[in-house]
Structure formats: C-alpha cells, structure tokens
Amino acid sequence: MKRLLTILCIPAALLLLGGPSEGYAFDETDLKKLRAMNSCEKCDLREADLKGANLSEAKLEKAYLEKANLSGANLVGADLQEANLSEANLSGAGLFNTNLEKADLIGANLREANLYEADLNKADLEEAVLADADLIGANLSGAHLSGADLSRADLTGANLSGADLWGADLSRANLSGANLYQANLTWANLSGANLSGADLRGADLRGADLRGADLYTADLRGADLILANLSTANLKGADLTDADLTNTVLGETKLTKAILCRTKVPWGVENRDCK
C-alpha cells in the first residue's frame, strides 16, 4: 500500500516542479534568431519584450507570442499566419498589410493599432481590444470577434462577411461600405455607428443596439432585427425588404422613432420623414 501511494504521488510532485508550459518565458535562442534573421517561424517568444521593435516583413508564421509586448512595433507586411498572440500587447503597433490569417488574438490589446488592409481571415479575436484601431479595408471574413471592443474603430470598406460579432462593442465605429453579409451581430452595440452603404444582407441583428446609427442606403434585405433598437437610426434610402421587423421594443414598433425616407420596408416604401 505504501509503495502504491508513492507511485501515485509522483505525477503531483512533477507538477509542483512545473511543466514545460508553466511559468515558462521565451526561448533566448529563438529571440536572437529573430533579431538576426527577421525570421523565426514556430518560435517560442512568449512574454518577449519587443516593444517598438522593427519587424517589418518578419516571418513569424505559427510563432508562439502569447503575452508578448509588441506595443508600437513595426510589423508592416509581416507573416503572422496562425501565430499565437493571445493576450499580447499590440497597442499602437503597425500592422499594415500584415498576414494574421487564423491567428489567435484572444484577449489581445490592439488599441489604436494600424491594421489597414490587414488579413485577419478566420482569426480569433474574442474579447480583443480594437478600440480606435485603423481597420480600413481589412479582411475579417469569418473572424471570431465576440465580446471584442471595436468602439470608434475605422472599418471603412472592411470585409466582415460571416464574422461572429456577438455582443461586440461597435459604438461610434465607422463601418461605411463594410461587408457584413450574414454576419452575427446579436446583442452587438452599434449605437452611433456609421453603417452608411453597408451590406447587412441576412445579418443577425437580434437585440442589437442601433440607436442613432447611420444606416443611410444600407442593404438590410433579409436581416433579422428581432428586439433590435432602431430609435433615431437614419434609415433613409435603406433597403429592409424581407427584414424581420415583427417585434416591438418598449411597447413601440421598431420604426416609430427611426428616420424614414425612401426606405424600402416589407410593405412598400416609407417616406414619412422626407423633407
């Protein structure tokens, strides 16, 4: 019995000593390689301090950069495809035209980062902070952005088709001309957002907050707006053909306080607020 207890206690003892992923920092050799070659694919750079580093066009595909400090770093044109950047600090980083396809950016700080035309196709940005970020023309198709903070972000012309934005904060964000085809915006905060000319066909906007949003000429055909709040939203020239507007909010119909002019609705065209 004593021998059995000793054997059973061995794994616990090993755990107390710490496994390879517990309390483990970056690999010094990998860091030296990156600085010398500007290339370190699949490298272990966890928690590395790369603040302000010039990593333009660096090859970091599948690199492990969890909790790394990349604030203010130059990553223009870098390849970070499938890299692990969870909880990394990328605030103010230059990520113009950077490849972040399928990257893990869960909980990452990208506040005020320049992601102009960056490729974030199918990237995981759950709970990431992208407030005031430049995402003009960025590819976020199929990206996971549930709970992300995109307040005041510039997403002009961005591709968010099929993206999961459940509960995301997009208040005062610029989404003019953005592609949100079949995007999941359930319970998203879009108050004061600019969605003029946006493609929202088939989008799930159940419970979304669209108060004061600018939806001028937006395409909302087939969109689900159950429980959405459209109070004071600008729907001039918008197309809501086949949109679900059957529910009410706080005892009022969805369009009671919305601005309607040349607005296509399931029953025809509304010109109530034309002047």
C-alpha positions, -999 to 999 in steps of 0.1 A, spaced: 0 0 0 29 24 9 45 16 -25 12 24 -43 9 57 -26 44 66 -36 37 58 -73 5 79 -72 23 109 -57 50 111 -85 28 130 -111 18 155 -84 55 160 -75 63 166 -111 35 192 -114 49 211 -84 83 213 -102 64 229 -132 59 215 -167 73 230 -199 44 255 -202 42 266 -165 60 299 -157 79 295 -189 93 325 -207 106 329 -243 135 310 -258 166 332 -258 179 314 -289 147 320 -308 148 357 -298 184 360 -311 174 343 -343 145 367 -349 167 397 -343 194 385 -366 173 370 -394 140 387 -390 125 353 -394 116 327 -367 87 305 -378 72 284 -350 94 301 -325 88 304 -287 86 341 -280 62 340 -251 62 372 -230 92 385 -250 97 423 -248 96 435 -284 82 470 -277 89 493 -306 108 466 -325 113 468 -363 98 436 -375 87 448 -409 81 418 -432 92 394 -405 85 357 -410 67 346 -378 42 320 -391 28 298 -363 51 316 -338 41 315 -301 38 351 -289 14 347 -260 15 378 -237 44 393 -257 49 431 -256 47 443 -292 33 478 -284 44 503 -310 62 476 -330 66 478 -368 50 446 -382 41 460 -416 38 432 -441 48 406 -416 36 370 -418 19 360 -386 -4 334 -401 -17 310 -374 6 327 -348 -5 326 -311 -8 362 -300 -33 357 -272 -32 384 -246 -3 401 -264 1 438 -263 -1 452 -298 -13 487 -289 -3 513 -314 15 486 -335 20 490 -373 2 460 -389 -5 475 -423 -10 447 -448 1 421 -422 -9 385 -426 -28 374 -395 -50 347 -411 -62 322 -385 -41 339 -358 -50 335 -321 -56 370 -308 -79 362 -279 -78 390 -254 -51 408 -273 -46 446 -269 -48 462 -304 -59 496 -292 -50 523 -318 -32 497 -339 -28 503 -377 -44 472 -393 -50 489 -427 -58 462 -452 -45 435 -428 -56 399 -434 -75 386 -404 -95 360 -422 -108 335 -396 -87 350 -369 -98 345 -333 -103 380 -317 -126 371 -289 -126 397 -262 -98 416 -280 -95 453 -276 -95 471 -310 -108 505 -298 -97 534 -321 -79 509 -344 -75 515 -381 -91 486 -399 -98 503 -432 -101 476 -460 -91 448 -436 -102 413 -443 -121 399 -412 -143 374 -430 -152 345 -408 -133 361 -379 -144 355 -343 -150 388 -326 -175 380 -299 -172 404 -270 -145 424 -288 -141 462 -282 -143 479 -316 -156 512 -303 -146 541 -326 -126 518 -348 -124 527 -385 -137 497 -405 -145 516 -437 -148 491 -466 -138 462 -443 -148 426 -451 -167 412 -421 -188 387 -440 -198 357 -419 -179 372 -389 -191 365 -354 -196 398 -336 -219 385 -308 -220 411 -281 -192 432 -296 -189 469 -289 -190 488 -322 -203 520 -308 -194 550 -329 -174 528 -352 -171 537 -389 -185 508 -409 -194 527 -440 -193 505 -471 -184 475 -450 -194 440 -460 -214 424 -431 -232 399 -452 -246 372 -429 -226 385 -400 -236 376 -365 -243 409 -347 -266 395 -320 -267 419 -290 -239 440 -305 -236 476 -296 -238 497 -328 -251 529 -312 -239 559 -331 -221 537 -356 -217 548 -393 -232 520 -414 -240 540 -445 -239 519 -476 -230 488 -456 -240 453 -468 -261 437 -440 -280 412 -461 -290 383 -440 -272 397 -409 -283 386 -375 -291 418 -356 -313 403 -329 -312 425 -298 -286 448 -314 -284 484 -302 -287 506 -333 -298 538 -316 -286 568 -335 -268 547 -361 -264 560 -396 -278 533 -420 -282 556 -450 -286 534 -481 -276 503 -461 -287 469 -475 -307 451 -448 -326 427 -470 -334 396 -451 -318 408 -419 -331 396 -385 -339 427 -364 -360 410 -337 -356 430 -305 -332 454 -322 -334 490 -311 -336 514 -341 -346 545 -322 -333 577 -340 -315 555 -365 -311 570 -400 -328 546 -425 -330 570 -454 -327 551 -486 -321 518 -467 -335 485 -480 -353 464 -454 -371 442 -478 -379 408 -462 -362 420 -429 -378 407 -397 -395 437 -381 -423 419 -363 -413 426 -327 -416 457 -307 -392 475 -283 -405 490 -251 -441 489 -265 -432 508 -296 -428 495 -331 -392 493 -343 -396 521 -368 -416 545 -345 -386 568 -339 -364 558 -368 -358 583 -397 -376 570 -428 -373 584 -463 -373 564 -495 -369 534 -471 -378 501 -485 -398 480 -460 -416 447 -463 -449 465 -470 -436 490 -495 -417 523 -493 -418 547 -464 -414 585 -469 -425 597 -435 -395 619 -428 -387 632 -463 -384 670 -463 
